[in-house]
Amino acid sequence: MRKTWAASILALLLAAVATRPASASAPGNTAESSVSSAVESVSSVVRQLFQQIRGDNQDSTPPAVRPRAIPLAGADGPVIDLSSLERPAELERQLIQLNQTPDSALQVRVPGGQARAGAYSIGSDQTQTGHLLVFRGNAEVFGRLQGNLVTYAGNVVLHPGAVVAGDVLAVHGTIYNRGGEVQGETMTLAAVPPSSRAAEPEASALTLTIRRLSGVIGVFLTLAAIGWGLAAFGQHHLQVVSDTVSHNFGRAYLTGLVGQILVLPTFGMLIVGLVLSVVGILLLPFAVVVFALLVVVGVLGGFLAVAHAMGETYTRRRMAAGLALGAPGHMQFLAVGLAGVVVLWLAWALFGWVPVAGALIRAAALLVTWVLATAGFGAALLSRAGVKEGFAGRIIPPEALTDEYLWATPRYGVQAVQRPGAPTPPPQGR
C-alpha cells in the first residue's frame, strides 16, 4: 500500500511539473495566468492525492499518463463520436482499438468536443461546452459540463455542485457520485480480462488416479507418523481413549456428535467472556490459539485412538484363532487400523474415475471417516483426553490385561487352567 501511494505521489508531482512549463511558455500568457495555472495544477495534485489516500481508485487505477490534450487526427484518423451513447459496446470497441496506439502517436477527433489524455478536472468556477473524452485517466468534475462525458481506463468523480448536462459513461472504470448532478444517464462497462493462457486440458483418468493415490498414501504416512509420536509419548492416554471407544462406541459417537454441535457456541461464549474483562482481552489471542489446538488434538487424537482400537481388536481375534504369533505393540495396532480406513480411500483413488461408482465409493469413504472421527472425538471428551478411565471398561486392574492373563496364568488369584493343546500332566501321588 505504501509503495502504491508513493508511486501515485511521484506520478502526480511529475504531472504537475510537466504542465507548468507548458502553460508558461505558451504565447500570450502573462505572469498572472502562469501563477493561476500553477495553483490549479497543485490543487489538482492535492485532490488526487487525497483520493488515493481515501482509496477512491482502488477498483481500477489507470496507468499514470501525462495529462495533455490529445491532438486532432487527420481526415483518415480515428473518429470517436460522443453525441449518442446508446451503443456503449460499439464505443468500447473503438476505444480498445485506440488504446493499442502508442502514446506518442495518439491522435483522435471528437466531433463537437475534445479528447484529453491522463487525469483531467473541471474547476468549480468553470463551464465547459462540448463532449469530453478522458483517455487513460480520471475525470473529476467540480463545475459544469455541457455535453456527454466518457472515460476509458479511468474513473468519473462527480463532486458536490458538479453538473453534467448529458450522459456519463465509464468504460473500464467506475463512477463516483459524491453529490453531483447528471441530467442524462450514467453507465459503466467493466473490463473483461483477456485470457492470458489457454484453458488447461482435462487430466486423464490415469493422471487423476496417480494424483489421488499419491494423496492417500501421503495422508496415511502422515497419520502414521503422528500416531507413532502419540504411542511413544502418550501411550497410556492413547490406550484409555482406545478402550473407551471399544467398550462404549455408541456413547462415544453421541458425545462426539453433540461436541461438534457445541464447538462454535462454546467458542463464542469463550470470546464473550474474555472480552468482558480487561485481563481477558489481553489473553484473547492466546485463548483462541489454545482452543483451536485443543479441538484439532481432540479430533485427530480421537481418530488415531479409533484406529488403534480397530487394529487391536482385529489383531487379538487373529491371535485367539492362532493365526498370528508374537507380541504386537501399539504401532502395529495403529498401522492395522489406519490400513483398514485407507482401504476405502484407495478404492476411491483407483476407481474414482468411474462416473457413478466413483461417487458412491467417495461418499462411503467420507461417511465412514466422519463416523470414526466423531466417535474418537467423543471418546476423547468422555475420557478427558485419556485421563479418566470410567468409560474404558476396566473392571479389573490394568496389570491384569495381559496376554498371560488371557491364557489364565495364576496371577491376581485367578485359578490356572490348562493351555489349549498342552499335554495333560500326570497325577501326583499322595
ZASE-705400 format. One line per 2 residues: number of its first residue (from 1); for each residue y, x, z of C-alpha. Coordinates in Angstrom, 2 decimals. Layout:
NUM> Y/X/Z | ...
This chain:
1> 0.00/0.00/0.00 | 2.42/2.81/0.84
3> 1.66/4.51/-2.47 | 2.41/1.26/-4.32
5> 5.76/0.85/-2.56 | 6.65/4.49/-3.20
7> 5.82/4.19/-6.89 | 7.83/0.97/-7.15
9> 10.86/2.50/-5.41 | 10.74/5.56/-7.68
11> 10.44/3.43/-10.83 | 13.33/1.17/-9.79
13> 15.58/4.10/-8.93 | 14.83/5.77/-12.25
15> 15.59/2.49/-14.00 | 18.94/2.22/-12.21
17> 19.86/5.81/-13.05 | 18.88/5.29/-16.67
19> 21.02/2.16/-17.12 | 24.18/3.58/-15.58
21> 24.93/6.30/-18.14 | 24.21/3.88/-20.98
23> 26.84/1.46/-19.76 | 29.34/4.21/-19.05
25> 29.01/5.84/-22.45 | 29.44/2.64/-24.43
27> 32.72/2.50/-26.34 | 35.43/0.38/-24.88
29> 34.12/0.40/-21.30 | 36.66/1.04/-18.61
31> 36.12/2.61/-15.19 | 36.07/-0.85/-13.65
33> 33.24/-2.03/-15.91 | 31.30/1.15/-15.14
35> 31.63/0.57/-11.42 | 30.63/-3.09/-11.72
37> 27.59/-2.23/-13.84 | 26.56/0.41/-11.31
39> 26.90/-2.06/-8.45 | 24.86/-4.62/-10.38
41> 22.13/-2.04/-11.05 | 21.97/-1.06/-7.40
43> 21.85/-4.69/-6.28 | 19.04/-5.37/-8.75
45> 17.14/-2.39/-7.36 | 17.59/-3.67/-3.80
47> 16.46/-7.18/-4.72 | 13.32/-5.93/-6.45
49> 12.63/-3.58/-3.55 | 12.70/-6.48/-1.10
51> 10.36/-8.39/-3.41 | 7.88/-5.51/-3.32
53> 8.01/-5.39/0.49 | 7.53/-9.17/0.80
55> 4.58/-8.98/-1.58 | 6.03/-11.37/-4.18
57> 4.48/-9.48/-7.08 | 1.09/-8.64/-5.71
59> -0.72/-11.01/-8.07 | 0.32/-9.47/-11.38
61> 2.63/-6.47/-11.10 | 3.62/-5.35/-14.60
63> 3.79/-1.68/-15.56 | 7.13/-0.01/-14.97
65> 9.23/-0.25/-18.17 | 12.77/0.98/-18.64
67> 14.98/-2.15/-18.65 | 16.70/-2.44/-22.01
69> 17.38/-4.82/-24.86 | 14.64/-4.86/-27.49
71> 16.11/-4.01/-30.93 | 16.14/-6.69/-33.57
73> 13.32/-6.48/-36.08 | 13.93/-6.41/-39.79
75> 13.08/-9.07/-42.31 | 9.40/-8.11/-42.22
77> 9.28/-7.57/-38.48 | 7.69/-9.81/-35.84
79> 9.43/-13.08/-35.01 | 8.92/-14.92/-31.70
81> 10.23/-18.46/-31.87 | 11.01/-19.84/-28.39
83> 12.69/-23.04/-29.49 | 9.50/-25.01/-28.75
85> 6.87/-24.13/-26.15 | 4.46/-26.92/-27.00
87> 1.81/-24.44/-28.18 | 1.68/-21.76/-25.50
89> -1.70/-20.42/-26.66 | -0.26/-19.53/-30.07
91> 2.72/-17.89/-28.39 | 0.36/-15.92/-26.17
93> -1.49/-14.61/-29.23 | 1.77/-13.40/-30.78
95> 2.84/-11.70/-27.56 | -0.53/-9.95/-27.23
97> -0.14/-8.58/-30.76 | 3.38/-7.45/-29.90
99> 2.08/-5.76/-26.77 | -0.07/-3.47/-28.94
101> 3.08/-1.94/-30.42 | 4.13/1.40/-28.89
103> 7.10/1.21/-26.57 | 9.24/3.45/-28.77
105> 8.66/1.29/-31.87 | 9.02/-2.09/-30.12
107> 11.14/-4.49/-32.19 | 11.26/-8.27/-32.26
109> 13.53/-11.06/-33.42 | 14.03/-14.20/-31.30
111> 15.84/-16.94/-33.25 | 18.61/-18.41/-31.12
113> 18.04/-15.97/-28.27 | 17.37/-12.41/-27.23
115> 14.48/-10.23/-26.02 | 14.56/-7.82/-23.11
117> 12.05/-5.17/-22.03 | 11.47/-4.44/-18.37
119> 13.00/-6.16/-15.38 | 15.92/-8.46/-16.15
121> 18.11/-10.68/-13.99 | 20.86/-13.24/-14.47
123> 23.55/-12.99/-11.82 | 24.63/-15.91/-9.70
125> 28.03/-16.00/-11.42 | 26.61/-15.70/-14.93
127> 25.75/-18.34/-17.51 | 23.60/-17.12/-20.38
129> 23.24/-19.17/-23.55 | 20.18/-18.98/-25.74
131> 16.48/-18.48/-25.29 | 15.30/-15.46/-23.33
133> 12.13/-13.38/-23.70 | 11.40/-10.83/-20.97
135> 8.67/-8.46/-22.09 | 6.65/-6.38/-19.60
137> 8.90/-7.15/-16.68 | 10.03/-9.72/-14.14
139> 12.78/-12.23/-14.86 | 14.99/-13.10/-11.89
141> 17.39/-15.98/-12.30 | 20.27/-16.38/-9.86
143> 22.68/-18.16/-12.24 | 22.27/-20.48/-15.21
145> 20.26/-20.13/-18.43 | 20.95/-22.48/-21.33
147> 17.61/-22.27/-23.11 | 13.94/-21.58/-22.67
149> 12.64/-18.67/-20.61 | 9.40/-16.81/-21.44
151> 7.96/-13.74/-19.75 | 5.00/-11.61/-20.76
153> 3.19/-9.39/-18.21 | 5.78/-10.32/-15.63
155> 6.79/-12.98/-13.14 | 9.61/-15.52/-13.07
157> 11.58/-15.73/-9.85 | 14.00/-18.66/-9.51
159> 16.38/-18.08/-6.60 | 18.42/-20.77/-4.83
161> 21.16/-22.03/-7.13 | 19.38/-20.97/-10.32
163> 19.29/-23.47/-13.19 | 17.20/-23.22/-16.35
165> 18.20/-25.86/-18.87 | 14.90/-25.68/-20.70
167> 11.25/-24.80/-20.25 | 9.81/-21.85/-18.36
169> 6.61/-20.11/-19.44 | 4.99/-17.12/-17.72
171> 2.35/-15.52/-19.92 | 0.05/-13.34/-17.79
173> 2.36/-13.83/-14.84 | 3.41/-16.22/-12.08
175> 6.38/-18.49/-11.48 | 8.00/-18.29/-8.02
177> 10.47/-21.12/-7.45 | 12.48/-20.35/-4.31
179> 14.94/-23.16/-4.68 | 15.97/-23.09/-8.32
181> 16.03/-25.95/-10.81 | 14.08/-26.18/-14.04
183> 15.19/-29.08/-16.21 | 12.19/-28.72/-18.51
185> 8.54/-27.91/-17.87 | 7.02/-24.92/-16.08
187> 3.81/-23.39/-17.43 | 1.70/-20.31/-16.73
189> -1.07/-18.66/-18.73 | -3.39/-16.39/-16.77
191> -4.61/-13.17/-18.28 | -8.23/-13.09/-19.42
193> -9.53/-9.56/-18.70 | -11.23/-8.09/-21.75
195> -14.88/-7.24/-21.45 | -14.96/-3.51/-20.72
197> -18.66/-3.26/-21.45 | -21.38/-5.34/-22.96
199> -23.47/-7.50/-20.72 | -26.41/-5.64/-19.31
201> -29.71/-6.70/-20.82 | -32.01/-8.68/-18.58
203> -34.54/-6.49/-16.85 | -38.13/-6.78/-17.97
205> -40.95/-8.06/-15.79 | -42.27/-4.53/-15.29
207> -38.87/-3.26/-14.17 | -38.42/-6.14/-11.73
209> -41.92/-5.58/-10.35 | -41.25/-1.87/-9.77
211> -37.93/-2.62/-8.05 | -39.48/-5.24/-5.79
213> -42.43/-3.02/-4.90 | -40.07/-0.20/-4.00
215> -38.02/-2.53/-1.79 | -41.04/-3.95/0.01
217> -42.52/-0.51/0.65 | -39.16/0.78/1.87
219> -38.79/-2.10/4.33 | -42.36/-1.57/5.56
221> -41.79/2.14/6.19 | -38.50/1.41/7.96
223> -40.08/-1.16/10.27 | -42.99/1.19/10.92
225> -40.60/3.98/11.92 | -38.68/1.67/14.27
227> -41.94/0.40/15.72 | -43.13/3.96/16.33
229> -39.99/4.67/18.32 | -40.38/1.43/20.26
231> -44.03/2.21/21.05 | -43.17/5.74/22.10
233> -40.22/4.96/24.39 | -40.75/1.31/25.35
235> -44.50/0.84/25.39 | -44.60/-1.35/28.47
237> -41.85/-3.70/27.25 | -43.46/-3.95/23.82
239> -46.80/-4.84/25.40 | -45.27/-7.52/27.64
241> -43.46/-9.22/24.73 | -46.62/-8.96/22.63
243> -48.71/-10.58/25.34 | -46.11/-13.32/25.72
245> -46.47/-14.15/22.02 | -50.26/-14.08/22.23
247> -50.58/-16.39/25.23 | -47.53/-18.67/24.69
249> -46.87/-18.76/20.95 | -45.70/-22.38/20.87
251> -43.34/-21.96/23.80 | -42.02/-18.71/22.34
253> -41.38/-20.37/18.97 | -39.46/-23.29/20.52
255> -37.45/-20.89/22.68 | -36.58/-18.78/19.66
257> -35.56/-21.86/17.70 | -33.24/-23.01/20.48
259> -31.94/-19.45/20.84 | -30.99/-19.32/17.16
261> -29.07/-22.57/17.52 | -27.21/-21.35/20.62
263> -26.29/-17.89/19.35 | -22.96/-18.89/17.84
265> -21.88/-21.24/20.70 | -22.75/-18.53/23.22
267> -20.73/-16.01/21.27 | -17.77/-18.40/21.14
269> -17.92/-19.03/24.88 | -18.03/-15.29/25.49
271> -14.95/-14.71/23.35 | -13.01/-17.54/25.01
273> -13.96/-16.33/28.48 | -12.78/-12.80/27.73
275> -9.54/-13.91/26.08 | -8.53/-15.93/29.15
277> -8.37/-12.78/31.30 | -6.27/-9.66/30.88
279> -9.17/-7.30/31.53 | -11.39/-9.33/29.22
281> -9.05/-8.79/26.27 | -9.45/-5.05/26.67
283> -13.23/-5.42/26.79 | -13.36/-7.81/23.82
285> -14.28/-5.23/21.10 | -16.95/-3.70/23.33
287> -18.38/-7.13/24.19 | -18.57/-8.16/20.52
289> -20.44/-4.99/19.57 | -22.83/-5.28/22.54
291> -23.56/-8.95/21.81 | -24.32/-8.22/18.16
293> -26.58/-5.32/19.12 | -28.46/-7.46/21.64
295> -29.11/-10.15/19.05 | -30.30/-7.60/16.49
297> -32.51/-5.85/19.03 | -33.94/-9.17/20.22
299> -34.83/-10.35/16.72 | -36.11/-7.00/15.44
301> -37.97/-6.08/18.64 | -39.49/-9.55/18.86
303> -40.68/-9.37/15.26 | -42.32/-6.00/15.91
305> -43.93/-7.44/19.05 | -45.39/-10.27/16.97
307> -46.78/-7.72/14.51 | -48.22/-5.81/17.48
309> -49.88/-8.97/18.79 | -51.33/-9.78/15.37
311> -52.67/-6.27/14.92 | -54.11/-6.16/18.43
313> -55.87/-9.49/18.08 | -57.38/-8.55/14.74
315> -58.49/-5.11/15.94 | -60.03/-6.46/19.18
317> -62.05/-9.01/17.26 | -63.36/-6.35/14.93
319> -64.31/-4.20/17.91 | -66.08/-7.12/19.57
321> -68.06/-7.67/16.39 | -68.99/-3.98/16.27
323> -67.05/-3.36/13.02 | -64.51/-0.95/14.49
325> -65.01/2.02/16.77 | -62.70/4.36/18.59
327> -59.76/3.78/20.86 | -56.96/2.08/18.90
329> -53.40/2.56/20.04 | -50.13/0.71/19.77
331> -49.21/2.34/16.48 | -52.41/1.11/14.90
333> -51.74/-2.40/16.17 | -48.24/-2.30/14.70
335> -49.43/-0.95/11.37 | -52.13/-3.60/11.02
337> -49.76/-6.43/11.98 | -47.00/-5.26/9.64
339> -49.51/-4.87/6.84 | -50.52/-8.49/7.29
341> -46.91/-9.62/6.81 | -46.23/-7.22/3.96
343> -49.22/-8.56/2.00 | -47.28/-11.75/1.27
345> -44.24/-9.82/0.06 | -46.43/-7.54/-2.04
347> -47.89/-10.63/-3.69 | -44.35/-11.81/-4.46
349> -43.40/-8.37/-5.80 | -46.40/-8.36/-8.14
351> -46.30/-11.98/-9.30 | -42.64/-12.89/-8.75
353> -42.01/-12.88/-12.50 | -44.27/-15.92/-12.91
355> -41.90/-18.94/-13.18 | -43.49/-21.34/-10.67
357> -45.98/-19.21/-8.75 | -43.38/-16.54/-8.04
359> -41.01/-19.05/-6.43 | -43.81/-20.56/-4.34
361> -45.02/-17.16/-3.11 | -41.47/-16.13/-2.21
363> -40.91/-19.39/-0.31 | -44.17/-18.91/1.59
365> -43.27/-15.31/2.47 | -39.83/-16.36/3.69
367> -41.26/-19.20/5.77 | -43.93/-17.05/7.42
369> -41.47/-14.26/8.15 | -38.97/-16.67/9.67
371> -41.61/-18.32/11.87 | -42.82/-14.96/13.15
373> -39.29/-13.67/13.74 | -38.39/-16.88/15.58
375> -41.45/-16.64/17.82 | -40.73/-12.98/18.51
377> -37.12/-13.73/19.39 | -38.25/-16.48/21.74
379> -40.82/-14.18/23.37 | -38.12/-11.57/23.90
381> -35.97/-14.21/25.60 | -38.80/-15.52/27.75
383> -39.86/-12.08/28.92 | -36.27/-10.80/29.29
385> -37.00/-8.09/26.70 | -40.30/-7.21/28.33
387> -39.13/-7.14/31.96 | -40.53/-10.49/33.14
389> -44.33/-10.86/32.87 | -44.55/-14.51/33.94
391> -45.42/-15.72/30.44 | -47.61/-12.80/29.43
393> -50.81/-14.38/30.77 | -51.59/-11.53/33.11
395> -53.52/-13.23/35.90 | -55.38/-10.02/36.72
397> -53.73/-6.61/37.23 | -52.70/-4.70/34.10
399> -55.05/-1.87/35.10 | -57.97/-4.19/34.56
401> -57.02/-4.92/30.92 | -59.01/-2.01/29.54
403> -62.00/-1.57/27.32 | -64.06/-0.60/30.34
405> -63.22/-3.90/32.00 | -64.08/-5.80/28.84
407> -67.50/-4.14/28.98 | -67.79/-5.28/32.63
409> -67.82/-1.93/34.34 | -67.82/-2.09/38.14
411> -64.05/-1.95/38.75 | -61.96/-4.20/40.97
413> -65.00/-5.97/42.40 | -66.44/-7.09/39.06
415> -70.22/-7.04/39.05 | -71.60/-4.65/36.42
417> -73.70/-6.16/33.67 | -75.87/-4.65/31.07
419> -74.10/-3.38/27.96 | -75.40/-5.13/24.83
421> -78.11/-3.05/23.16 | -78.69/-0.73/26.11
423> -82.28/-0.18/27.34 | -83.35/-2.04/30.43
425> -83.59/0.32/33.41 | -86.95/0.37/35.24
427> -87.08/-1.44/38.57 | -86.68/0.77/41.56
429> -89.32/0.69/44.25 | -88.51/-0.40/47.71
